[in-house]
Every structure is written in C-alpha cells, then in structure tokens.
C-alpha cells in the first residue's frame, strides 16, 4: 500500500519533459525580445508550438496522461502562448504607442488566460472536431509570424505598428469568442492515404522552406480568418433554411 502511494506521488517524465521544453522556449522568447533579438524570439514561440503539439500526443501514445500533466501543460501554455507573444509584439511594434500599446498587449495576454481557463472547464464535454474560439497556439503563431516576417524582410516600422495593433487585439478577442475553428483531431493519421497526398505534403514542405516567415504567417492568418468565414457561411445557410421552411 505504501509503495502504491509513493508511486502515485510521482510524475511521468516523458510528456512533462516536452512540456518543460515548450515552457523553456516561451521563456527564451521573452528573454530574446528583451535583448532585441526578435527573430529568435519569434522562432522560439514556434518551437514552443511544436513541443505543445507533441506532449499531449506522446502522453496518449504511452498512456502516461495525468491531471498533473494537464495542469502543467496549461500553465506552460499561458507563458508560451499568452505572455511571450504579448511581450514580444509589445517590445517589437507597440512600445512607442505608450499606454495604448501595453493595454492592447495586456488584453491579448488576459484573453489568452481566459481562453485556457475556459478550455480546461470544457474538457470532456466539447465537440472534439472544433475549438470554441481561436486556439492560443494559433493566436501566438499569428503574432510570432508577423514579427518573424517583419524582422527578416525589413518591413517599415510604421507598417509594423499599423498591422501589429489590430492583429494583437483581434487575436485576443477571437480567443475568447464563440467562433468555432476546426481542430483537425478527426484526421486519421494511422490509415492509408493516396499517393497524391504524400506529393502534396512534399510541395507544402517545399513552400514553407522557400520563405518560412511569410508562408507560416500567411498560413496561420488563413486559419484565423477561417473561423469567422465559416461562421458567416453557416449563419447564412441557417437563415436560408428557415426562410424555406416559412415559405413552405
């Protein structure tokens, strides 16, 4: 009995190791931004995204899921996808905006915390095919993508701020919205696929390699816009169906 209690007090190393790596990447992004190395800061946020995508899958594959791991992952996400993107975008493009600049950055960080809290309360009851609100890693990718694209292509500072301000605010609001986004959790990665799918994947990797900052920023911006667009399409379809029912 004592040995079982002692074992229950321990934590699983492998998935939490990836969570720690993601937390480290998010913290490094903050440190790099303070030093003025914004390109490294943006890349670190993308690395945190990869670690965040791996820890949960590894936990499920190795049957090492735990309440501790879920809570630890949520706290790490707050640093990597809440605080880190807010501070990086603030120091890069919003610093000269004064109080208005840091208020927008704070709104993003607060919305990230609210998004994660709401997600934790809906575990087990939500539709796994969709996310309610923009996922915090995708929101962080939009901001980090813009920072990376701006630093690598020498974008004019006025343009940096003109896009960073509304983008930061929009990402924050979409995170706490009820707009639904595809989670892609229903994709069957274990089954066989046609040969053309592998060819498409090769082309996608080649496209990303051609200009990683712009391609990643563009891809995540399309995902950001997909939620509102799909919502408007469904609203229009619903109104059309109601009109047809009334006419009949």
Secondary structure by P-SEA (a helix, b strand, c coil): caaaaaaaaccccaaaaaaaaaaaaaaaaaaaaaacaaaaaaaaaaaaaaaaacaaaaaaaaccccaaaaaaaaaaaaaaccaaaaaaaaacccccccaaaaaaaaaaaaaaaaaaaaaaaacccccccccccccaaaaaaaaaaaaaaaaaacccaaaaaaaaaaaaaaaaaaaaccbbbbccccccccccccaaaaaaaaaaaaaaaacaaaaaaaaaaaaaaaaaaaaaaaaaaaaaaaaaaaac
